[in-house]
Amino acid sequence: MFQNLENEEIIEDDKSFDTEEKKKKFINLKSLFSVSDFVLYVISFMVSMVSFGGEFAPFGLAIFASSCSNKIPAGIIYLVVAIGSLIGFGPSGFLSYLLSSLIFIAMTLIFRSKYQEDRNEKRKLGAFVLVSSFIVQAGKMFFNMFLVYDLLASIVFSILTYIFYKIFSNSITVIKEYGIKQAFTVEEVIGASLMLSIAIYSMHGLNIFGLSISNILSIMIVLYLGWKNGMLVGATSGITIGMVLGIIGSSSPILVASYAISRNARWNIK
């Protein structure tokens, strides 16, 4: 009889353990589809369709690597970036992202880096991003005639990918922890606004009555930052966003001035 009681207790313990495990799995699954995560997935998808002059597209690998660096579940980000690269740049862009991301993942598994909890970039993966992007871009030279331009373009592409990886690593936490963290640094705010502006630029072909939706939304971001955080943040973010969007879209230097001047709008209204 006592043996039966013990067996029943063991069975009950197993059932309670199973229910706790199911609850944990449900919580983990629910955390993957929170509002902040969904916004991050949309931004990653839009960012992956943007390039510099239609030639360099470093943003997809940069935002995927930054999610890996910040201990953010990167599986869905990896998929949406792959879909965005395929839609934005066709099979060649998708293949370039696929190869560079696979090399990056292999390097992170082989050469493991330590976590640093007190930093936004919890894992230093910049060297892996630089090497993986350069290998894929330089590998194209073996299938074509060797040109110095191709070598320089590969170096520039890898440097751009590394730079935007650093920017996204310090700004992706603003999207992830918005409403949870009470205060953000100036670098985080400016980096997040730049990431949003790059994502919005994916809609540059959308015009209403001759007005560019992407330019209007980007200027609204600068105005909001100037109103919320003061003139310094507004001016810095305006110049930064104007320069990057000007280079991406090959626009005239007046675009930089228009973004920089927009930070004064609230003072003029007063």
C-alpha positions as CSV (number, residue, x, y, z in Angstrom):
1,M,0.0,0.0,0.0
2,F,2.8,2.4,0.9
3,Q,4.5,1.6,-2.3
4,N,1.4,2.6,-4.2
5,L,1.2,5.9,-2.3
6,E,4.8,6.6,-3.2
7,N,4.2,5.8,-6.9
8,E,1.2,8.2,-6.8
9,E,3.3,10.9,-5.3
10,I,6.0,10.4,-7.9
11,I,3.3,10.5,-10.7
12,E,1.9,13.8,-9.2
13,D,5.4,15.3,-9.0
14,D,6.0,14.3,-12.6
15,K,2.7,15.9,-13.7
16,S,3.5,19.2,-11.8
17,F,7.0,19.2,-13.4
18,D,5.4,18.8,-16.8
19,T,3.0,21.6,-16.2
20,E,5.8,23.9,-15.0
21,E,7.8,23.0,-18.1
22,K,4.9,23.7,-20.4
23,K,4.3,27.1,-18.6
24,K,8.0,28.0,-19.2
25,K,7.8,27.1,-22.8
26,F,4.6,29.1,-23.3
27,I,6.2,32.1,-21.6
28,N,9.3,31.8,-23.8
29,L,7.1,31.5,-26.9
30,K,5.0,34.5,-25.8
31,S,8.1,36.6,-25.2
32,L,9.2,36.1,-28.9
33,F,6.0,37.9,-30.0
34,S,5.7,40.8,-27.7
35,V,5.1,44.3,-29.0
36,S,8.7,45.4,-28.8
37,D,9.9,42.2,-30.5
38,F,7.3,42.6,-33.3
39,V,8.5,46.2,-33.9
40,L,12.1,44.9,-34.0
41,Y,11.2,42.3,-36.6
42,V,9.5,44.9,-38.8
43,I,12.5,47.3,-38.5
44,S,14.9,44.4,-39.3
45,F,12.8,43.5,-42.4
46,M,12.7,47.1,-43.6
47,V,16.4,47.8,-42.9
48,S,17.4,44.7,-44.9
49,M,15.9,46.2,-48.1
50,V,18.0,49.4,-48.0
51,S,21.4,49.8,-49.7
52,F,24.0,52.5,-50.5
53,G,23.3,53.6,-54.0
54,G,21.9,50.1,-54.9
55,E,25.4,48.6,-54.5
56,F,26.2,48.1,-50.9
57,A,23.7,46.5,-48.5
58,P,25.4,46.2,-45.1
59,F,22.3,46.7,-42.9
60,G,20.9,43.1,-42.9
61,L,24.0,41.4,-41.6
62,A,24.7,44.3,-39.2
63,I,21.3,44.2,-37.5
64,F,21.4,40.3,-37.3
65,A,24.8,40.5,-35.7
66,S,23.7,43.2,-33.2
67,S,20.8,41.0,-32.1
68,C,23.3,38.2,-31.5
69,S,25.5,40.5,-29.6
70,N,22.7,41.7,-27.3
71,K,21.4,38.2,-26.3
72,I,18.2,38.8,-28.3
73,P,16.6,35.7,-29.9
74,A,17.9,36.1,-33.4
75,G,16.2,33.2,-35.2
76,I,13.2,35.2,-36.4
77,I,15.4,38.3,-37.2
78,Y,17.6,36.0,-39.3
79,L,14.5,34.8,-41.3
80,V,12.9,38.3,-41.8
81,V,16.3,39.7,-42.9
82,A,16.7,36.9,-45.4
83,I,13.2,37.5,-46.8
84,G,13.9,41.3,-47.0
85,S,17.3,40.7,-48.8
86,L,15.5,38.4,-51.3
87,I,12.8,40.9,-52.0
88,G,15.0,44.0,-52.1
89,F,18.0,42.6,-54.0
90,G,17.0,39.4,-55.6
91,P,18.8,36.0,-55.5
92,S,22.3,37.6,-55.6
93,G,21.6,39.8,-52.5
94,F,20.0,36.8,-50.7
95,L,23.0,34.6,-51.5
96,S,25.4,37.2,-50.3
97,Y,23.6,37.6,-47.0
98,L,23.2,33.9,-46.6
99,L,26.9,33.1,-47.1
100,S,28.1,36.0,-44.9
101,S,25.7,35.1,-42.1
102,L,26.7,31.5,-42.2
103,I,30.4,32.4,-42.0
104,F,29.6,34.8,-39.1
105,I,27.6,32.1,-37.2
106,A,30.4,29.6,-37.7
107,M,33.0,32.0,-36.4
108,T,30.9,32.8,-33.3
109,L,30.6,29.1,-32.6
110,I,34.3,28.4,-33.1
111,F,35.7,31.5,-31.4
112,R,33.4,32.1,-28.4
113,S,33.5,35.5,-26.8
114,K,32.7,36.3,-23.2
115,Y,29.5,38.1,-22.1
116,Q,29.7,41.5,-20.5
117,E,26.4,42.3,-18.7
118,D,27.3,46.0,-18.0
119,R,27.5,46.9,-21.7
120,N,25.0,47.2,-24.6
121,E,27.4,45.2,-26.8
122,K,27.3,42.1,-24.5
123,R,29.4,40.1,-26.9
124,K,32.1,41.7,-29.0
125,L,31.4,40.3,-32.5
126,G,32.6,43.2,-34.6
127,A,35.7,41.3,-35.8
128,F,33.5,38.4,-37.0
129,V,31.2,40.8,-38.9
130,L,34.2,42.5,-40.5
131,V,35.8,39.2,-41.6
132,S,32.7,37.4,-42.8
133,S,31.5,40.4,-44.9
134,F,34.9,40.8,-46.4
135,I,35.3,37.2,-47.3
136,V,32.0,37.0,-49.2
137,Q,32.6,40.3,-51.1
138,A,36.2,39.5,-51.9
139,G,35.3,36.0,-53.0
140,K,33.4,37.4,-55.9
141,M,36.7,38.5,-57.4
142,F,37.7,34.9,-58.0
143,F,34.8,34.5,-60.5
144,N,35.5,37.7,-62.4
145,M,38.4,39.7,-63.7
146,F,40.5,41.1,-60.8
147,L,40.0,44.8,-60.4
148,V,41.5,47.1,-57.8
149,Y,38.0,48.7,-57.6
150,D,36.5,45.4,-56.5
151,L,39.1,45.0,-53.7
152,L,38.5,48.5,-52.5
153,A,34.7,48.0,-52.7
154,S,35.0,44.9,-50.6
155,I,37.0,46.7,-47.9
156,V,34.6,49.6,-47.9
157,F,31.6,47.2,-47.6
158,S,33.1,45.3,-44.7
159,I,33.9,48.6,-42.9
160,L,30.4,49.9,-43.4
161,T,29.0,46.7,-42.1
162,Y,31.2,46.9,-39.0
163,I,30.2,50.6,-38.4
164,F,26.5,49.9,-38.6
165,Y,26.9,46.8,-36.4
166,K,28.4,49.1,-33.7
167,I,25.5,51.6,-34.2
168,F,22.8,49.0,-34.1
169,S,24.4,47.2,-31.1
170,N,24.1,50.3,-29.0
171,S,20.6,51.3,-30.2
172,I,18.7,48.0,-30.5
173,T,18.1,48.0,-26.8
174,V,16.1,51.2,-27.1
175,I,13.6,49.3,-29.3
176,K,13.7,46.2,-27.1
177,E,13.5,47.9,-23.7
178,Y,11.3,50.8,-24.6
179,G,8.8,51.4,-21.8
180,I,10.9,49.2,-19.5
181,K,14.1,51.1,-19.1
182,Q,13.6,54.6,-17.7
183,A,16.4,56.4,-19.3
184,F,18.7,56.0,-22.3
185,T,22.0,57.6,-23.2
186,V,22.4,60.2,-26.0
187,E,24.2,57.6,-28.1
188,E,21.4,55.1,-27.8
189,V,18.7,57.6,-28.7
190,I,20.6,58.9,-31.8
191,G,21.5,55.4,-32.9
192,A,17.9,54.3,-32.5
193,S,16.6,57.3,-34.5
194,L,19.1,56.6,-37.2
195,M,18.0,52.9,-37.4
196,L,14.4,54.0,-37.6
197,S,15.2,56.5,-40.4
198,I,17.1,53.8,-42.4
199,A,14.1,51.5,-42.0
200,I,11.7,54.2,-43.1
201,Y,13.9,54.9,-46.1
202,S,12.8,51.5,-47.5
203,M,9.5,53.4,-48.4
204,H,11.3,56.1,-50.4
205,G,9.4,55.2,-53.5
206,L,6.0,55.9,-51.8
207,N,4.8,59.5,-52.6
208,I,1.5,61.2,-51.8
209,F,0.8,64.4,-53.8
210,G,4.5,64.6,-54.7
211,L,5.6,64.4,-51.1
212,S,8.0,61.7,-50.0
213,I,6.6,59.7,-47.0
214,S,10.1,58.6,-45.9
215,N,11.4,62.2,-45.7
216,I,8.4,63.4,-43.8
217,L,8.6,60.6,-41.2
218,S,12.4,61.1,-40.8
219,I,12.0,64.8,-40.2
220,M,9.2,64.1,-37.7
221,I,11.7,61.8,-35.8
222,V,14.2,64.7,-35.7
223,L,11.5,67.2,-34.6
224,Y,10.4,64.7,-31.8
225,L,14.0,64.2,-30.6
226,G,14.6,68.0,-30.5
227,W,11.3,68.5,-28.6
228,K,11.8,65.7,-26.2
229,N,15.6,65.8,-25.6
230,G,16.7,69.3,-26.4
231,M,18.5,71.2,-29.1
232,L,21.8,69.3,-28.8
233,V,20.2,65.9,-29.4
234,G,18.0,67.3,-32.2
235,A,20.8,68.9,-34.0
236,T,23.1,65.9,-33.7
237,S,20.5,63.4,-34.8
238,G,19.4,65.7,-37.7
239,I,22.9,66.0,-39.1
240,T,23.6,62.3,-38.6
241,I,20.3,61.2,-40.2
242,G,20.6,63.7,-43.0
243,M,24.2,62.6,-43.9
244,V,23.4,58.9,-43.9
245,L,20.1,59.3,-45.9
246,G,21.9,61.7,-48.2
247,I,24.6,59.1,-48.9
248,I,22.1,56.2,-49.2
249,G,19.9,58.1,-51.7
250,S,22.7,60.0,-53.4
251,S,20.9,63.3,-52.6
252,S,22.2,66.8,-52.6
253,P,24.0,68.3,-49.5
254,I,20.9,70.5,-49.0
255,L,19.2,67.4,-47.4
256,V,21.7,67.5,-44.6
257,A,21.0,71.2,-43.9
258,S,17.2,70.6,-44.0
259,Y,17.5,67.9,-41.3
260,A,19.8,70.0,-39.2
261,I,17.6,73.1,-39.4
262,S,14.4,71.2,-38.5
263,R,15.6,70.8,-34.9
264,N,15.0,74.5,-34.4
265,A,11.3,74.3,-35.4
266,R,9.9,74.1,-31.9
267,W,11.9,77.1,-30.8
268,N,10.7,79.1,-33.8
269,I,7.1,78.1,-33.1
270,K,7.5,79.4,-29.5
